[in-house]
Amino acid sequence: MSLAAAYQLPPQQMIDMIHNGLPAAKQPHRILIVGAGMSGLVAASLLRSAGHEVEIIEANSRAGGRVFTIRTPFSNGLFYNAGAYRIPDVHYLTMAYVKKYNLPLDKLRQSDPLDLLYVNGQKIRRIEYERNPALLRYQVAPHEEGLTASTLYQLALQPIVDYFHQDPTQHWPHIVSSYDSLSLDNYLRQCPSAFGVPLSAGAIEMINVLLDNEGMKEYSLLEFLMSALTYNQPGVTFYELVGGMDLLPDAFLPQLSDVIHYNNKVTKVIQHADQVTLSARQTRTNQVSTFSADYCIITLPFSVLRQVELLPFTSFSLPKRQAIRELRYMSGTKVAIEFKHRFWIEQDLNDRLTVSDLPLRMTYYPDHVPVSTGSGIILASYTLGNDTTSWDGLNNEERVRSALQHLAVLHGEQVYTHFVKGTSFSWNHNPYSCGAFSYLIPNQAGELYPHLCTQEGKVFFAGEHTTFTHGWVQGAIESGIRAAYEVNLK
Ligand SMILES: Cc1cc2nc3c(=O)[nH]c(=O)nc-3n(C[C@H](O)[C@H](O)[C@H](O)COP(=O)(O)OP(=O)(O)OC[C@H]3O[C@@H](n4cnc5c(N)ncnc54)[C@H](O)[C@@H]3O)c2cc1C
């Protein structure tokens, strides 16, 4: 069942295209693709295989966009994924490319009884919390006592989830129109849960902190429902790519590297009667080049596209221009630190996580490289939305120092003794995305969503933001397939 059926090709058709390609071009075209992120790479590889002449214009010096694995300045092959890092098995398009390129997968734990919770001044393991949620001292209503944040969240969404499952195809559009005006926070405060009344303020706070929703609770309820109805369900297994998530975009390069123009930042898109012209500034020399083709696919996040001139004015519709101006983006910031001794193994935290109400929020202790290599890396902090604010204003050195200070609260002064080096990445400060990923706020599903992916003359649009699978590689791939399919029909 697709939650965005109106704008999506059938899942099996997309999987077939990944493995067998598009039908051969009836009339080969010259096609420019703006952006070498996952959506651009997918569209380019399908169109090139179908016989079209493709060029990719990329502002950065690398491909992959928001799939970005950072290896410097770490030693011993250590790395962290600054952007995408996990793949749920229900993301059938991402999994299809993983299979096609034979990329190695490892299971990724999402939650474990031995995860550490540090909340309201209490430090306990998840299993202790599950046995007695009162340990974290939230003031919940009497009928909510003894229930965990996950259970309460499920009970809050249950009425909508039940309605959805009665008839997914018919009911999803009703859900979108009925709940589009609500944020997660509005919904939890106002709408009856499975108890028949809304949750208490204490229960809502507990959910927001423990499920890491606190920084993004003002975003559309529909985004959270999408998660609850797809990957956030029992039985879904998560994977990571062994060796770094950038193996996925890199797998496209043997077919495409000769047609990617790196370090070319597109600043203007001009539609003519018979072709499209792009102006691009060489980021190293400031020299301006122009590229022309029959069609163009723009994969830039709208947060970036806002800075690009789209000419002539009338060749792009007003609803599309409004969508480009208004589509909301989520911020995301990560801080990673290398330690010469993996003290977290002694604390039973290897391959587990800590959830806290410290500014760190989520801390991950991955086991990417064997313990025998000595030093190890932890993702000291992963924040989204409002939680990034207190990190984004700091420079890299201050972020690392601040992360160490908060880690010392969790793990003691040893963090200073074992510290080697650290680094951070703020997606809001990244000029090539100006945000982590699109995330609707109330009313944007009805007002903007129908205009995100529509073609404007000779210009087509792809990118995770043009689907309903925001913030996932799956959405980027889906959009790349759709855009390639549309252009191939011309
Ligand atoms: C913090 C974070 C965590 C995430 N976690 C996951 C996860 O665990 N699993 C998952 O599946 N997904 C995850 N995602 C989402 C996933 O990374 C994105 O949805 C996907 O990579 C987006 O691909 P795209 O092609 O739409 O956009 P992008 O990857 O942003 O591609 C756009 C490209 O355009 C280029 N560009 C920008 N401006 C210009 C210009 N003016 N001219 C030319 N080129 C330009 C950029 O450099 C970039 O290469 C995460 C993202 C972030 C940021």
The ligand as an SDF file (V2000), in Angstrom:
LIG
                    3D

 53 58  0  0  0  0  0  0  0  0999 V2000
   20.8470   13.9560    9.4660 C   0  0  0  0  0  0  0  0  0  0  0  0
   20.1680   13.0900    8.4210 C   0  0  0  0  0  0  0  0  0  0  0  0
   19.8300   11.7870    8.7220 C   0  0  0  0  0  0  0  0  0  0  0  0
   19.2260   10.9780    7.7680 C   0  0  0  0  0  0  0  0  0  0  0  0
   18.9700    9.6720    8.0590 N   0  0  0  0  0  0  0  0  0  0  0  0
   18.5300    8.8580    7.0850 C   0  0  0  0  0  0  0  0  0  0  0  0
   18.5040    7.4590    7.2820 C   0  0  0  0  0  0  0  0  0  0  0  0
   18.9230    6.9630    8.3340 O   0  0  0  0  0  0  0  0  0  0  0  0
   18.0580    6.6670    6.2810 N   0  0  0  0  0  0  0  0  0  0  0  0
   17.6540    7.1710    5.0830 C   0  0  0  0  0  0  0  0  0  0  0  0
   17.2400    6.4090    4.2110 O   0  0  0  0  0  0  0  0  0  0  0  0
   17.6920    8.5070    4.8550 N   0  0  0  0  0  0  0  0  0  0  0  0
   18.1380    9.3530    5.8150 C   0  0  0  0  0  0  0  0  0  0  0  0
   18.2630   10.6790    5.5710 N   0  0  0  0  0  0  0  0  0  0  0  0
   17.6730   11.2480    4.3460 C   0  0  0  0  0  0  0  0  0  0  0  0
   18.4780   11.0340    3.0720 C   0  0  0  0  0  0  0  0  0  0  0  0
   19.8250   11.3070    3.3070 O   0  0  0  0  0  0  0  0  0  0  0  0
   17.9120   11.9950    2.0150 C   0  0  0  0  0  0  0  0  0  0  0  0
   16.5100   11.8530    1.9290 O   0  0  0  0  0  0  0  0  0  0  0  0
   18.4930   11.7370    0.6290 C   0  0  0  0  0  0  0  0  0  0  0  0
   19.8670   11.5180    0.6810 O   0  0  0  0  0  0  0  0  0  0  0  0
   18.1540   12.9510   -0.2330 C   0  0  0  0  0  0  0  0  0  0  0  0
   18.6020   12.7460   -1.5520 O   0  0  0  0  0  0  0  0  0  0  0  0
   18.2110   13.8380   -2.6490 P   0  0  0  0  0  0  0  0  0  0  0  0
   18.7690   13.4050   -3.9250 O   0  0  0  0  0  0  0  0  0  0  0  0
   16.7640   14.1260   -2.5710 O   0  0  0  0  0  0  0  0  0  0  0  0
   18.9110   15.1980   -2.1520 O   0  0  0  0  0  0  0  0  0  0  0  0
   20.4540   15.5260   -1.9170 P   0  0  0  0  0  0  0  0  0  0  0  0
   21.1610   14.3560   -1.4090 O   0  0  0  0  0  0  0  0  0  0  0  0
   20.4700   16.7540   -1.0770 O   0  0  0  0  0  0  0  0  0  0  0  0
   20.9760   15.8700   -3.3800 O   0  0  0  0  0  0  0  0  0  0  0  0
   20.9340   17.1590   -3.9260 C   0  0  0  0  0  0  0  0  0  0  0  0
   22.2810   17.4380   -4.5980 C   0  0  0  0  0  0  0  0  0  0  0  0
   22.2430   18.7420   -5.1740 O   0  0  0  0  0  0  0  0  0  0  0  0
   23.5020   19.3780   -4.9670 C   0  0  0  0  0  0  0  0  0  0  0  0
   23.3080   20.8220   -5.0490 N   0  0  0  0  0  0  0  0  0  0  0  0
   22.8270   21.6630   -4.1050 C   0  0  0  0  0  0  0  0  0  0  0  0
   22.7560   22.9050   -4.5750 N   0  0  0  0  0  0  0  0  0  0  0  0
   23.1780   22.8720   -5.8430 C   0  0  0  0  0  0  0  0  0  0  0  0
   23.3020   23.8440   -6.8760 C   0  0  0  0  0  0  0  0  0  0  0  0
   22.9430   25.1170   -6.6980 N   0  0  0  0  0  0  0  0  0  0  0  0
   23.7680   23.4580   -8.0760 N   0  0  0  0  0  0  0  0  0  0  0  0
   24.1180   22.1460   -8.3090 C   0  0  0  0  0  0  0  0  0  0  0  0
   24.0270   21.1850   -7.3670 N   0  0  0  0  0  0  0  0  0  0  0  0
   23.5490   21.5480   -6.1580 C   0  0  0  0  0  0  0  0  0  0  0  0
   23.9160   18.8900   -3.5810 C   0  0  0  0  0  0  0  0  0  0  0  0
   25.2950   19.0550   -3.3690 O   0  0  0  0  0  0  0  0  0  0  0  0
   23.4550   17.4400   -3.6300 C   0  0  0  0  0  0  0  0  0  0  0  0
   24.4820   16.5960   -4.0980 O   0  0  0  0  0  0  0  0  0  0  0  0
   18.9030   11.5090    6.4870 C   0  0  0  0  0  0  0  0  0  0  0  0
   19.2600   12.8230    6.1770 C   0  0  0  0  0  0  0  0  0  0  0  0
   19.9040   13.6030    7.1260 C   0  0  0  0  0  0  0  0  0  0  0  0
   20.3340   14.9830    6.7430 C   0  0  0  0  0  0  0  0  0  0  0  0
  1  2  1  0
  2  3  1  0
  2 52  2  0
  3  4  2  0
  4  5  1  0
  4 50  1  0
  5  6  2  0
  6  7  1  0
  6 13  1  0
  7  8  2  0
  7  9  1  0
  9 10  1  0
 10 11  2  0
 10 12  1  0
 12 13  2  0
 13 14  1  0
 14 15  1  0
 14 50  1  0
 15 16  1  0
 16 17  1  0
 16 18  1  0
 18 19  1  0
 18 20  1  0
 20 21  1  0
 20 22  1  0
 22 23  1  0
 23 24  1  0
 24 25  2  0
 24 26  1  0
 24 27  1  0
 27 28  1  0
 28 29  2  0
 28 30  1  0
 28 31  1  0
 31 32  1  0
 32 33  1  0
 33 34  1  0
 33 48  1  0
 34 35  1  0
 35 36  1  0
 35 46  1  0
 36 37  1  0
 36 45  1  0
 37 38  2  0
 38 39  1  0
 39 40  1  0
 39 45  2  0
 40 41  1  0
 40 42  2  0
 42 43  1  0
 43 44  2  0
 44 45  1  0
 46 47  1  0
 46 48  1  0
 48 49  1  0
 50 51  2  0
 51 52  1  0
 52 53  1  0
M  END
$$$$
